[in-house]
């Protein structure tokens, strides 16, 4: 029975991979054909719930239509680099190499909100949030922990009856900022993970099956007893999936929340220099209340806008997002930028130039 289940899931994975290949060109084709759209963007699925609300609210208030394709951070970086969209979106900062290859010149990273990667699972009969250490998480996703009742899990969860069934790991099949955050966290906290697997939008997973987007991973976990995966907090909540409590740097087991993400960002925001490029990691942040798998998410925009009209619309939207838009973040389980940081980011937006316009 288990063999049939895994085979079926592998077929779903192949289908997801094919869909991802098709979707990688969606944003550019939309940009060419949607004459009524004012701005086009593509990228991260991690912030899609909040971005979808922002774009809808902004269109209603300002009459500016923004088409956004949720294709993953890797796709967003590629689309921006090829200049097939007006902006990209990513949960992993662009590398220096990626920045140098962007055809439109220097790219600004504009942090918008903060979110959390969560470990979600489907273990029949287990209702209380499981407690997991970074070492246990690394063991599961590297394949060294294969059963739910492994002592490395059971010892953390006294009083919880764990089954002897196999663990089925579900990870992202596409280039993903959610994967970057998750593997950045494990590389920061578990030396053996850093040495063997490392961090990136895509890594060579030793075990498991892939699914496209946060929605794909959440769907696979929800329908598969024994599964475990990592998704952005909003996707776990939308699917009524359980969320693990993760041990933070202070030794506390913390369940992801807006407050926990805010706590993780607080210390970083206060110490930022004025000229920072905002390619920042806040995983494993200090503080008893900090949720350890937290991150900024960024909109990626060219500093030199070639189309004055579009450039002005983009700048106007960014300023709106950093003020009015931030007010709706918490309702969708994202943390707004700290107020002092939002002011610094707006100053960064002010450096966008329209002088290259035709």
C-alpha positions as CSV (number, residue, x, y, z in Angstrom):
1,X,0.0,0.0,0.0
2,X,2.8,2.5,0.9
3,X,4.6,1.7,-2.4
4,X,1.4,2.6,-4.3
5,X,1.0,5.8,-2.3
6,X,4.6,6.9,-3.0
7,X,4.3,6.0,-6.7
8,X,1.1,8.1,-6.9
9,X,2.8,11.0,-5.2
10,X,5.8,10.7,-7.6
11,X,3.4,11.1,-10.5
12,X,2.0,14.2,-8.9
13,X,5.5,15.5,-8.6
14,X,6.3,15.0,-12.3
15,X,3.1,16.8,-13.1
16,X,4.1,19.7,-10.8
17,X,7.5,19.9,-12.5
18,X,5.9,20.1,-15.9
19,X,3.5,22.8,-14.7
20,X,6.4,24.8,-13.3
21,X,8.2,24.7,-16.6
22,X,5.1,26.0,-18.3
23,X,4.5,28.7,-15.7
24,X,8.0,30.0,-15.9
25,X,7.0,31.9,-19.0
26,X,3.6,33.0,-17.8
27,X,4.6,36.4,-16.4
28,X,6.3,37.4,-19.6
29,X,3.4,36.3,-21.9
30,X,1.0,38.1,-19.6
31,X,3.0,41.3,-19.9
32,X,2.9,41.1,-23.7
33,X,-0.9,40.4,-24.0
34,X,-2.6,42.2,-21.1
35,X,-2.9,45.8,-22.5
36,X,-5.1,46.8,-19.6
37,X,-2.5,46.0,-17.0
38,X,-0.4,48.9,-15.7
39,X,2.4,46.9,-14.0
40,X,3.5,43.3,-14.2
41,X,5.4,41.4,-11.6
42,X,6.4,37.8,-10.8
43,X,8.1,35.8,-8.1
44,X,7.7,34.5,-4.6
45,X,4.7,32.4,-3.4
46,X,5.7,33.1,0.2
47,X,4.1,36.6,0.2
48,X,1.4,35.9,-2.4
49,X,-1.6,36.2,0.1
50,X,-0.6,39.7,1.2
51,X,0.5,40.8,-2.3
52,X,-2.8,39.6,-3.7
53,X,-4.7,41.8,-1.2
54,X,-2.4,44.7,-1.8
55,X,-2.8,44.7,-5.5
56,X,-6.6,44.3,-5.2
57,X,-6.8,47.1,-2.7
58,X,-4.5,49.4,-4.7
59,X,-6.5,48.9,-7.9
60,X,-9.7,49.7,-6.1
61,X,-8.2,52.9,-4.5
62,X,-5.9,54.2,-7.2
63,X,-7.2,52.5,-10.4
64,X,-3.7,51.1,-11.1
65,X,-3.9,47.4,-12.1
66,X,-1.0,45.2,-11.2
67,X,-0.7,41.6,-12.5
68,X,1.4,39.3,-10.4
69,X,2.4,35.7,-11.2
70,X,3.2,33.6,-8.2
71,X,5.9,31.4,-9.8
72,X,8.5,31.2,-7.1
73,X,11.5,33.4,-6.1
74,X,13.8,31.8,-8.7
75,X,11.3,32.6,-11.5
76,X,10.9,36.1,-10.2
77,X,14.6,36.8,-10.3
78,X,14.9,35.3,-13.8
79,X,11.9,37.4,-15.1
80,X,13.3,40.6,-13.6
81,X,16.8,39.9,-14.9
82,X,15.4,39.4,-18.5
83,X,13.3,42.6,-18.1
84,X,10.1,40.7,-19.0
85,X,8.3,42.1,-15.9
86,X,8.3,45.5,-14.2
87,X,9.3,44.1,-10.8
88,X,10.3,40.8,-9.3
89,X,9.6,39.3,-5.9
90,X,11.8,37.0,-3.8
91,X,12.3,35.7,-0.3
92,X,15.9,35.0,-1.0
93,X,18.1,38.0,-1.7
94,X,19.8,38.1,-5.1
95,X,23.4,37.0,-5.1
96,X,26.1,39.3,-6.3
97,X,26.4,37.1,-9.4
98,X,22.7,37.4,-10.1
99,X,22.8,41.1,-9.6
100,X,25.6,41.4,-12.1
101,X,23.6,39.6,-14.8
102,X,20.4,41.7,-14.5
103,X,20.0,43.3,-17.9
104,X,18.4,46.5,-16.5
105,X,21.3,47.5,-14.3
106,X,21.4,47.8,-10.5
107,X,18.6,46.2,-8.6
108,X,17.2,47.5,-5.3
109,X,15.9,45.1,-2.7
110,X,12.8,46.6,-1.1
111,X,11.7,44.7,2.0
112,X,7.9,44.7,2.3
113,X,6.8,42.5,5.2
114,X,8.2,39.7,7.3
115,X,7.0,36.2,7.4
116,X,7.7,32.7,8.9
117,X,8.6,29.4,7.4
118,X,6.8,26.7,9.5
119,X,7.3,23.0,9.7
120,X,3.9,21.4,9.1
121,X,2.9,17.7,9.3
122,X,0.2,15.2,9.1
123,X,0.5,12.6,11.9
124,X,-2.9,10.9,12.6
125,X,-3.8,11.0,16.2
126,X,-1.3,13.7,17.2
127,X,-3.1,17.0,18.1
128,X,-0.7,18.9,20.3
129,X,2.0,20.9,18.4
130,X,5.1,18.8,18.1
131,X,8.3,20.2,19.5
132,X,11.3,20.1,17.2
133,X,14.9,21.2,17.5
134,X,17.0,22.3,14.5
135,X,18.9,19.0,14.8
136,X,15.7,17.0,14.6
137,X,14.4,19.0,11.7
138,X,17.7,18.5,9.9
139,X,17.6,14.8,10.6
140,X,14.1,14.5,9.2
141,X,14.8,16.4,6.0
142,X,18.2,14.8,5.4
143,X,16.7,11.3,5.8
144,X,18.6,10.2,8.9
145,X,15.3,10.2,10.9
146,X,12.9,7.9,9.1
147,X,10.2,7.0,11.6
148,X,7.8,9.3,13.6
149,X,8.6,7.5,16.8
150,X,12.4,7.9,16.4
151,X,13.8,8.8,19.9
152,X,15.2,12.1,18.5
153,X,11.6,13.2,18.1
154,X,9.9,11.2,20.9
155,X,12.4,12.5,23.5
156,X,11.3,16.1,22.8
157,X,7.6,15.3,23.1
158,X,7.0,13.5,26.4
159,X,3.4,12.3,26.7
160,X,2.7,12.3,23.0
161,X,2.1,8.9,21.4
162,X,3.9,8.8,18.1
163,X,3.3,6.1,15.5
164,X,6.0,3.8,14.1
165,X,5.0,4.8,10.6
166,X,7.4,6.2,8.0
167,X,8.0,9.9,7.6
168,X,7.4,11.2,4.0
169,X,9.3,14.4,3.4
170,X,7.7,17.0,1.0
171,X,9.9,19.8,-0.3
172,X,9.7,22.4,-3.0
173,X,10.3,21.3,-6.6
174,X,10.8,24.9,-7.9
175,X,13.4,27.5,-7.2
176,X,12.0,28.9,-4.0
177,X,12.7,31.7,-1.4
178,X,10.8,29.6,1.1
179,X,13.4,26.9,0.5
180,X,16.2,29.5,0.9
181,X,14.9,30.6,4.3
182,X,14.5,27.1,5.5
183,X,17.9,25.9,4.4
184,X,19.5,29.2,5.5
185,X,18.1,28.4,9.0
186,X,19.4,24.8,9.0
187,X,22.8,25.9,7.7
188,X,23.0,28.5,10.4
189,X,22.1,26.1,13.2
190,X,23.3,22.7,12.2
191,X,26.9,22.4,11.0
192,X,26.4,19.0,9.4
193,X,23.6,20.4,7.3
194,X,25.7,23.3,6.1
195,X,28.5,20.9,5.1
196,X,26.4,18.4,3.3
197,X,23.4,20.2,1.8
198,X,23.8,23.9,2.4
199,X,21.4,26.7,1.6
200,X,19.9,28.0,-1.6
201,X,16.7,28.5,-3.6
202,X,17.2,25.0,-4.8
203,X,19.2,22.2,-3.0
204,X,19.8,18.5,-3.7
205,X,17.3,16.9,-1.3
206,X,18.5,13.5,-0.1
207,X,14.9,12.3,0.5
208,X,11.3,13.1,-0.2
209,X,9.1,14.3,-3.1
210,X,8.8,17.8,-4.5
211,X,5.7,20.0,-5.0
212,X,5.3,23.3,-6.7
213,X,4.8,26.4,-4.6
214,X,3.8,26.8,-1.0
215,X,0.3,25.8,-2.0
216,X,1.6,22.5,-3.5
217,X,3.6,21.5,-0.4
218,X,0.7,22.4,1.8
219,X,-1.7,20.3,-0.3
220,X,0.6,17.3,-0.4
221,X,1.1,17.3,3.4
222,X,-2.7,17.7,4.0
223,X,-3.6,14.8,1.9
224,X,-0.8,12.4,2.9
225,X,-0.7,10.8,6.4
226,X,2.8,10.6,7.7
227,X,4.0,13.6,5.6
228,X,6.0,16.6,6.7
229,X,6.9,19.8,4.9
230,X,7.8,23.4,5.2
231,X,5.6,26.3,4.1
232,X,4.9,30.0,4.8
233,X,2.8,30.4,7.9
234,X,-0.3,31.7,6.1
235,X,-0.5,28.6,3.9
236,X,-0.5,26.3,7.0
237,X,-3.2,28.3,8.6
238,X,-5.3,28.4,5.4
239,X,-5.1,24.6,5.2
240,X,-5.8,24.1,8.9
241,X,-2.4,22.2,9.2
242,X,-0.6,21.7,12.5
243,X,2.5,23.7,13.1
244,X,5.6,22.5,15.0
245,X,7.0,24.5,17.9
246,X,10.7,25.1,17.0
247,X,13.5,25.7,19.6
248,X,15.0,29.1,19.2
249,X,18.4,30.4,20.1
250,X,17.3,31.1,23.6
251,X,16.3,27.5,24.1
252,X,12.6,28.2,24.0
253,X,10.1,26.2,21.9
254,X,8.1,28.8,19.9
255,X,5.2,28.4,17.6
256,X,5.3,30.8,14.7
257,X,3.2,34.0,15.1
258,X,3.2,37.6,14.0
259,X,4.6,38.5,17.4
260,X,7.4,36.0,17.2
261,X,8.4,37.2,13.7
262,X,8.3,40.8,14.9
263,X,10.6,39.9,17.9
264,X,13.1,38.3,15.5
265,X,13.2,41.5,13.4
266,X,13.3,44.0,16.2
267,X,17.0,43.9,17.0
268,X,18.1,43.9,13.4
269,X,15.9,46.9,12.4
270,X,17.3,49.2,15.1
271,X,20.9,48.6,14.1
272,X,20.6,49.0,10.3
273,X,22.9,51.6,8.7
274,X,21.5,54.2,6.4
275,X,23.2,52.8,3.3
276,X,22.2,49.1,3.8
277,X,21.1,47.2,0.7
278,X,18.6,45.2,2.8
279,X,19.9,41.8,1.7
280,X,19.5,40.6,5.3
281,X,19.0,37.3,7.1
282,X,17.3,37.2,10.5
283,X,17.1,33.4,11.0
284,X,17.9,32.1,14.5
285,X,17.6,35.6,15.9
286,X,18.3,36.2,19.6
287,X,15.5,36.7,22.1
288,X,13.3,34.4,24.2
289,X,10.2,35.3,22.1
290,X,11.9,35.2,18.6
291,X,10.6,32.7,16.1
292,X,13.8,31.3,14.6
293,X,12.7,30.6,10.9
294,X,11.7,34.2,10.1
295,X,12.6,36.4,7.1
296,X,12.0,39.5,5.2
297,X,10.5,39.2,1.8
298,X,11.5,41.7,-1.0
299,X,10.3,43.3,-4.1
300,X,13.0,43.7,-6.6
301,X,13.1,46.8,-8.8
302,X,15.6,48.4,-11.1
303,X,17.1,51.6,-9.7
304,X,17.1,53.1,-13.2
305,X,13.6,53.0,-14.6
306,X,13.5,53.1,-18.5
307,X,9.8,54.0,-18.7
308,X,9.0,57.2,-16.8
309,X,5.3,56.5,-16.6
310,X,5.6,52.9,-15.4
311,X,8.5,53.9,-13.1
312,X,6.4,56.5,-11.4
313,X,3.5,54.0,-10.9
314,X,5.9,51.5,-9.4
315,X,7.3,54.1,-7.0
316,X,3.9,55.3,-6.0
317,X,2.8,51.7,-5.3
318,X,5.9,51.0,-3.2
319,X,5.3,54.1,-1.1
320,X,1.7,53.1,-0.6
321,X,2.7,49.5,0.4
322,X,5.2,50.8,2.9
323,X,2.5,52.9,4.6
324,X,-1.1,52.0,4.1
325,X,-0.3,48.4,2.9
326,X,1.6,47.5,6.0
327,X,-1.6,48.0,8.1
328,X,-3.1,44.8,6.6
329,X,-0.1,42.6,7.1
330,X,-1.0,41.1,10.5
331,X,-4.5,40.1,9.4
332,X,-2.8,37.7,6.9
333,X,-0.2,36.4,9.4
334,X,2.7,38.6,8.2
335,X,4.6,41.0,10.4
336,X,4.7,44.6,9.2
337,X,8.1,46.3,8.9
338,X,9.1,48.1,12.1
339,X,8.1,51.8,11.7
340,X,11.7,53.1,11.8
341,X,12.7,50.6,9.2
342,X,9.8,51.4,6.9
343,X,10.9,55.1,6.9
344,X,14.5,54.0,5.9
345,X,13.1,51.8,3.1
346,X,11.0,54.7,1.8
347,X,14.2,56.7,1.6
348,X,15.7,53.9,-0.4
349,X,12.6,54.0,-2.8
350,X,13.3,57.7,-3.3
351,X,16.6,56.8,-5.0
352,X,14.8,55.2,-7.9
353,X,15.6,57.2,-11.0
354,X,13.3,58.0,-13.9
355,X,16.0,59.8,-15.9
356,X,16.5,56.9,-18.3
357,X,13.0,57.2,-19.6
358,X,12.4,57.5,-23.4
